[in-house]
Amino acid sequence: MNRPEIHVEVAPELTLFVPHARRHGATALATDGVSTLGHVVESLGVPLTEVGSLVVDGRQVPVSHIPAAGESVTVRAVERPQRIPGAPLRFLLDVHLGTLARRLRLLGVDTAYESTDIGDPALAARSAAEQRVMLSRDRGLLRRRELWAGAFVYSTSPDDQLRDVLDRFAPELLPWTRCTACNGLLRTATKDEVADQLKHGTQASYDVFAQCRECGRAYWKGAHHEQLEAIVERALAEFAGER
């Protein structure tokens, strides 16, 4: 017995998730008459975190919609900037996104990061418990129902990853206010307060310091400051004031 068919068209931004044969225009897809449209979209490879809306025959429907034979479905991408209601905007990154985590913290964005692989269930549970947006390139992780919210990181380049996250979520940027090591907030510190972390050359050359309120790490404008400042200035030039 033939299964009912629907016609599905995926937004250009989402075609990287679907098989090549379904990347150009609407394509026929057999359904079982029971599965939700959200399940059907996920079966194509598209994480629901990346879906902005589902439109069936010109009307928007929820992911719980049961598609009927002959329906035409359009899968739209998330609109930018994306708003996450219900909690302050903050992120959780998996083990593969350490550089992105440090750069978000450099910009003052609340960013938790797991430096070891604690497993998808634990990551999803932390996302829910702390109401953090899970950022990952792992589609399986992003499909976990217990996530508070999530987003796929499209690039493997840290520069492009940062640009994409800032463009998508438009977080408030407060550079030089967070510890890049632990995400704690920084405070102004005297040289004496951080003396045990300074080599003799640093003590002689620098007078302005900050210290993390959580882990105690000291910061000053050292050898890598120009590189970090370039990241901050580029982000502020492109994204400051977009909220």
QUISUL-V852539 format. One line per field, one symbol per residue. psi: psi as a letter, one per 20 degrees, with the letter a starting at -180 (. if undefined). Layout:
psi: ???
//
This chain:
psi: ppqqqrppppqhijhhhrqhijioapqqpprjjgqrhgggghhiiopihipgqppoliqpqriipoqqpiqpppoqrpqqqppnqiqqoqqpqahikgggghhghhjjpooqpoiqoiqgghgggggghjlqoppqjohggiiphiqgrrppohriphghggggghhgilqppmqkiqpigijrqqqpqrhhhjhiiprghghhiqipqqqphgijpqqrmbhjghgghhgghgghhhipji.
//
